[in-house]
């Protein structure tokens, strides 16, 4: 009999397994598994021949028979990364079977097989929700609790796989909300304990999980009520000097997400969050620097007080200026410049403008106006317009040194420049035109010619603004 004939016989036999006793099933399952391992039979043909429902059914019918369960799980493990197999498993409601087997897994080897199956299936959105409803995250969390504190490499490996899997399952909105349970969910409670664990992998997964829980405002507000922030800050502080970069990055991601709701920003500022995370300024790791800058920018977004406090901080400004010059990391350079612009935009305060100018930040903002990213150009132009209106004396020399007026003229005349950038440039020119110090220089730079061309622009908003500025420049009073 050929291998194909043997496999066909085996498939026929297990398809009517109710007529077979356990001992008779085992050799047929071994044949199927051998075919999968040797790839002698196309996996999709096995799925088409209905092997998935039968394998799941056998595990359901003989949950305590380790020999049969082991073979079925190994077979499922070899099929689970196929889309057709995942769809078939979703139809079979496999989550409850896997949850039961995970709880009774007699050894690390069985655990790893089940975790591998769960990992493959967890990429499917339908199965993600099934897993959440069948208690898979809770079973994984319970397993981690039972393995914590030991040093066995197999157990540590199980902890890593299981905690990563929970983080992955939290990417589904419905499964995430179920696990959160308004802050009282078992998984959320365990995640909090991971933040305080000595296991770096659990710390990392804990921070990533909090970042996932913080994907909607109501969760963010609730987590702040429940006191999650001090745990994240303590975790970050543990890793400042020669710590784990991934943990710091994940912790800052969690803080940034938590700071998105406006009410949370105020509370986090009052709780001294910005002071505590400034300890991370010592970091020389670009991924941490990048995430720290983004977190601070989120903290000052729309928050005048926070922008005022941070924007006057000489030590912080000096470090941000260093990062504006980060030669090997464009992301850090960009975020540092955006933070400088945010200090001015959100504080609108003379002291902040003066502090940024004193730190040589104006030239960084001017450089930012030529960014390839429209949002960054706009942020820089708006910040410079605000700063000019507040303190033109601090601005005029850096503007002259950088030949800003020539740059603005080119910006207005460049047909490829975005309309919103031209509009922001006009905002800055308007601010300068209202200053006696700069009005004469604008006329000397022949900005009027560029403005005249814009008065016929297809954007009525742009044309109107250009006309208004021409009127100001023509006014000799």
C-alpha positions in Angstrom: 0.0 0.0 0.0 1.4 3.4 -0.9 1.7 6.3 1.5 -1.2 8.1 -0.2 -3.3 4.9 0.1 -2.4 4.6 3.8 -3.4 8.2 4.4 -6.7 7.8 2.6 -7.5 4.8 4.7 -6.5 6.7 7.9 -8.7 9.7 6.9 -11.7 7.4 6.2 -11.2 5.6 9.5 -11.0 8.7 11.7 -14.0 10.3 9.9 -16.1 7.5 11.4 -14.3 7.4 14.7 -17.4 6.8 16.7 -17.2 3.2 15.5 -13.6 2.9 16.7 -12.2 2.5 20.1 -9.4 4.7 21.4 -6.6 2.1 20.7 -7.8 1.8 17.1 -7.8 5.5 16.5 -4.2 6.1 17.5 -2.4 4.4 14.5 -4.6 6.3 12.1 -3.9 9.6 13.7 -0.2 8.7 13.7 -0.4 8.2 9.9 -2.0 11.6 9.5 0.6 13.3 11.7 3.5 11.5 9.8 2.1 12.8 6.5 2.0 16.3 7.9 5.5 16.1 9.3 6.9 14.6 6.1 4.8 16.9 3.9 4.0 13.8 1.7 0.4 15.0 1.4 -0.7 18.5 0.6 -1.9 20.2 3.8 -4.8 21.9 2.0 -6.0 18.6 0.8 -6.1 17.3 4.4 -8.2 20.3 5.3 -10.5 19.9 2.3 -10.9 16.2 3.3 -12.4 17.3 6.7 -9.5 16.5 9.0 -9.9 19.6 11.1 -13.4 18.8 12.5 -12.4 15.2 13.2 -9.2 16.2 15.1 -11.2 18.7 17.2 -13.9 16.2 17.8 -11.4 13.5 19.0 -9.9 16.0 21.5 -13.4 16.8 22.7 -14.4 13.1 23.0 -11.2 11.9 24.6 -10.0 15.0 26.6 -8.2 12.8 29.2 -6.5 10.5 26.8 -3.0 12.0 26.5 -1.9 9.8 23.6 -4.8 10.8 21.4 -4.8 14.4 22.5 -1.0 14.7 21.9 -1.2 13.5 18.3 -4.3 15.6 17.5 -2.7 18.7 19.0 0.6 18.1 17.0 -1.5 17.7 13.8 -3.4 20.9 14.5 -0.1 22.7 15.2 1.1 21.8 11.8 -2.1 23.0 10.1 -2.9 26.1 12.2 -0.9 28.6 10.1 -3.1 28.0 7.1 -6.0 30.4 6.5 -8.3 27.6 5.4 -7.5 25.7 8.6 -8.1 28.8 10.8 -11.5 29.2 9.2 -12.4 25.6 9.8 -11.2 25.8 13.4 -13.3 29.0 13.9 -16.3 27.0 12.8 -15.5 24.3 15.2 -15.3 26.6 18.2 -11.8 25.3 19.0 -11.1 27.9 21.8 -12.8 26.0 24.6 -11.0 22.8 23.7 -7.6 24.5 23.7 -8.4 26.3 26.9 -9.3 23.1 28.7 -6.1 21.4 27.4 -3.9 24.3 28.4 -5.2 24.1 32.0 -4.5 20.4 32.2 -1.2 20.3 30.2 1.0 17.8 32.0 4.3 19.2 30.9 6.1 22.1 29.1 6.1 20.3 25.8 2.3 20.0 25.7 2.1 23.7 26.8 4.3 24.8 24.0 2.3 23.0 21.4 -1.0 24.5 22.6 0.7 28.0 22.8 1.9 27.6 19.3 -1.5 26.7 18.1 -3.0 29.7 20.0 -0.4 32.0 18.6 -1.1 31.0 15.0 -4.9 31.2 15.4 -4.7 34.5 17.4 -4.0 36.4 14.2 -7.5 35.7 13.0 -10.0 38.4 14.2 -12.9 35.9 14.5 -10.8 33.6 16.6 -9.5 36.5 18.7 -13.0 37.2 19.9 -13.8 33.5 20.3 -10.7 33.2 22.5 -11.7 36.2 24.6 -15.2 34.7 25.1 -13.9 31.3 25.9 -11.5 32.5 28.6 -8.2 31.9 26.7 -6.6 35.1 28.0 -7.6 34.2 31.5 -6.2 30.7 31.1 -2.9 32.1 29.8 -2.8 34.6 32.7 -3.5 31.8 35.2 -0.7 29.7 33.6 1.7 32.6 33.9 0.8 33.1 37.6 1.6 29.4 38.2 5.0 29.6 36.5 6.2 32.9 37.9 9.1 33.0 40.3 10.9 29.9 38.9 14.0 29.7 36.8 13.3 26.7 34.6 14.1 27.7 31.0 11.0 25.9 29.7 8.7 27.7 32.1 10.3 31.1 31.3 9.8 30.3 27.6 6.1 29.5 28.3 5.8 32.8 30.2 7.3 34.7 27.2 5.0 33.1 24.6 1.9 33.4 26.7 2.4 37.0 27.7 3.2 38.0 24.1 0.0 36.1 23.1 -2.1 38.1 25.6 -0.7 41.4 24.2 -1.6 40.2 20.7 -5.2 39.2 21.7 -5.6 42.8 23.1 -5.2 44.2 19.6 -8.8 43.2 18.9 -11.1 45.9 20.3 -13.8 43.6 21.5 -11.4 41.1 23.1 -9.5 44.0 24.7 -12.6 45.4 26.3 -13.6 42.0 27.6 -10.2 41.5 29.2 -10.3 45.0 30.7 -13.7 44.5 32.3 -14.0 48.2 33.4 -10.7 47.8 35.2 -11.8 44.8 37.2 -11.0 42.1 34.7 -8.7 39.3 35.8 -6.3 39.8 32.9 -6.1 43.6 33.5 -5.4 42.9 37.2 -2.6 40.4 36.3 -1.1 42.8 33.8 -0.8 45.4 36.6 1.2 42.8 38.6 3.5 42.2 35.6 4.6 45.9 35.8 5.8 45.1 39.3 7.4 41.8 38.4 11.2 41.2 38.4 10.8 39.3 35.1 11.8 41.7 32.3 9.7 39.9 29.8 6.6 40.3 31.9 7.4 44.0 32.5 7.6 44.5 28.7 4.4 42.6 28.1 2.7 44.5 30.9 3.6 47.9 29.5 2.6 46.8 25.9 -0.7 45.5 27.3 -1.4 48.8 29.1 -0.7 50.7 25.8 -3.3 48.4 24.2 -5.9 48.9 26.9 -5.4 52.6 26.5 -6.8 52.7 23.0 -10.0 54.5 24.0 -10.6 57.5 26.2 -12.9 55.8 28.7 -10.3 53.1 29.5 -7.6 55.8 29.8 -9.6 57.8 32.3 -10.5 54.6 34.3 -6.9 53.4 34.4 -5.8 56.8 35.8 -8.5 56.5 38.4 -7.2 53.1 39.3 -3.6 54.4 39.7 -1.8 52.7 36.8 0.6 55.7 36.1 2.8 55.4 39.2 3.5 51.7 38.4 4.6 52.7 34.8 6.8 55.5 36.1 8.5 53.3 38.7 9.1 50.7 35.9 10.6 53.4 33.7 12.9 54.6 36.4 14.2 51.1 37.0 15.5 51.0 33.5 17.0 54.4 33.1 20.6 53.4 33.5 21.6 50.4 31.5 18.1 49.1 31.5 16.0 47.4 28.9 15.3 49.7 25.9 12.2 47.7 24.9 10.7 48.1 28.4 11.3 51.9 28.3 9.9 52.2 24.8 6.8 50.2 25.8 6.3 52.2 29.1 6.5 55.5 27.3 4.0 54.2 24.6 1.6 53.4 27.5 2.1 56.8 29.1 1.6 58.6 25.7 -1.7 56.7 25.1 -2.9 57.5 28.6 -2.2 61.2 28.1 -4.4 61.5 25.0 -7.7 62.5 26.8 -7.5 66.2 27.8 -8.6 65.5 31.4 -5.8 62.9 31.8 -3.2 65.4 30.7 -4.2 67.8 33.5 -4.2 65.1 36.1 -0.9 63.6 35.0 0.7 67.1 35.1 -0.7 67.6 38.6 0.7 64.2 39.7 4.2 65.3 38.6 4.4 62.9 35.7 6.5 65.2 33.5 9.0 65.7 36.3 9.5 62.0 36.8 9.8 61.0 33.1 12.4 63.7 32.6 14.8 61.3 34.4 14.8 59.5 31.0 16.6 62.5 29.4 19.8 60.7 30.3 19.1 57.9 27.9 21.4 57.6 24.9 19.2 55.1 23.1 17.4 56.7 20.1 14.2 54.6 20.4 13.8 55.8 24.0 14.6 59.4 23.0 12.1 59.3 20.2 9.3 57.9 22.3 10.1 60.3 25.2 9.9 63.3 23.0 6.6 62.1 21.6 5.2 61.5 25.1 6.2 65.0 26.3 4.7 66.5 23.1 1.4 64.7 23.9 1.6 66.0 27.5 1.7 69.6 26.3 -0.8 69.3 23.5 -3.5 71.8 24.3 -2.1 72.3 27.8 -0.9 75.9 28.4 0.4 75.2 31.9 2.4 72.1 30.9 3.9 73.9 27.8 4.8 76.8 30.1 6.5 74.6 32.7 8.5 72.5 30.2 9.2 75.2 27.7 11.1 77.3 30.4 13.1 74.3 31.6 16.7 75.1 30.6 18.0 71.5 31.2 15.2 70.0 29.1 15.7 72.6 26.4 19.4 71.9 26.3 18.8 68.2 25.9 16.1 68.7 23.2 18.5 70.9 21.3 21.1 68.1 21.4 18.5 65.8 19.9 17.7 68.3 17.2 21.2 67.7 16.0 21.0 63.8 16.2 22.8 63.0 13.0 22.0 59.3 12.9 18.3 59.4 13.7 15.9 61.5 11.6 13.0 60.5 13.8 14.6 61.9 16.9 15.6 65.1 15.1 12.0 65.5 13.9 10.4 64.8 17.2 12.8 67.2 19.0 11.9 70.0 16.6 8.2 69.3 16.9 8.5 69.5 20.7 10.1 72.9 20.5 7.3 74.1 18.2 4.7 72.6 20.6 6.2 74.6 23.6 5.6 77.9 21.8 2.3 76.9 20.1 0.6 75.7 23.3 2.1 78.2 25.8 2.0 81.4 23.7 4.1 82.8 26.4 7.0 85.4 26.2 9.1 83.5 28.7 8.9 80.3 26.6 9.7 82.2 23.4 12.7 83.8 25.1 13.9 80.5 26.5 13.7 78.7 23.2 15.5 81.6 21.5 18.2 81.6 24.1 18.7 77.9 23.6 19.2 78.6 19.8 15.9 76.8 19.0 14.7 79.4 16.5 17.1 78.1 13.8 15.8 74.6 14.4 12.2 75.8 13.8 13.3 77.6 10.7 15.0 74.4 9.4 11.7 72.5 10.2 9.8 74.7 7.8 11.5 72.9 4.9 10.6 69.5 6.2 9.3 66.9 3.7 6.3 66.4 6.0 3.5 69.0 5.7 2.4 68.7 9.3 5.9 69.5 10.5 6.1 72.5 8.2 2.8 73.8 9.5 3.7 73.3 13.1 7.0 75.2 12.6 5.4 78.1 10.7 2.6 78.5 13.2 5.2 78.5 16.1 7.3 81.1 14.4 4.3 83.3 13.7 3.3 83.1 17.4 6.8 83.8 18.5 7.2 86.8 16.2 3.9 88.3 17.4 5.1 87.9 21.0 8.8 88.8 20.9 10.1 90.0 17.5 13.3 91.2 19.1 14.3 87.6 20.0 13.4 86.5 16.5 14.8 89.0 14.1 18.5 88.0 14.2 17.9 84.3 13.7 15.5 85.2 10.9 18.2 87.3 9.2 20.9 84.7 9.7 18.8 82.0 8.2 17.5 84.2 5.3 14.0 83.4 6.3 12.3 85.9 4.1 13.9 84.4 1.0 12.7 81.0 2.1 9.2 82.3 2.6 9.2 83.9 -0.8 10.2 80.6 -2.4 7.5 78.8 -0.5 4.8 81.1 -1.8 6.0 80.8 -5.4 6.6 77.1 -5.4 3.7 75.5 -7.4 4.3 72.1 -5.7 4.0 73.5 -2.2 0.8 72.5 -0.3 -1.9 75.1 0.0 -2.0 74.7 3.8 1.7 75.3 4.0 1.4 78.5 1.9 -1.4 79.6 4.2 0.7 79.0 7.3 3.6 80.9 5.6 1.2 83.8 5.0 0.3 83.7 8.8 4.0 84.2 9.6 4.4 86.9 7.0 1.4 88.7 8.4 2.9 88.6 11.9 6.1 90.1 10.5 4.2 92.7 8.5 2.6 94.0 11.7 6.1 94.6 13.1 7.8 97.9 12.3 11.1 96.1 12.7 10.4 93.6 9.9 8.0 95.5 7.6 10.7 97.3 5.8 12.7 94.1 5.3 9.6 92.4 3.8 9.3 95.2 1.3 13.0 95.0 0.5 12.7 91.2 -0.1 10.1 91.9 -2.7 7.5 89.7 -0.9 4.8 91.9 -2.4 5.4 90.4 -5.9 4.8 86.9 -4.5 1.7 88.1 -2.6 0.3 89.7 -5.7 0.5 86.4 -7.6 -1.4 84.7 -4.9 -4.4 87.1 -5.0 -5.6 85.2 -8.0 -5.1 81.8 -6.4 -7.9 79.2 -6.7 -8.1 79.0 -3.0 -10.2 82.0 -1.9 -8.9 81.7 1.6 -5.3 82.0 0.4 -6.1 84.8 -2.0 -7.9 86.8 0.7 -5.1 86.4 3.2 -2.5 87.5 0.5 -4.6 90.6 -0.3 -4.9 91.5 3.4 -1.1 91.4 3.9 -0.5 93.5 0.8 -2.8 96.2 2.3 -0.7 96.1 5.5 2.5 96.4 3.6 1.2 99.3 1.5 0.1 101.2 4.6 2.8 103.8 5.2 1.2 105.3 8.3 
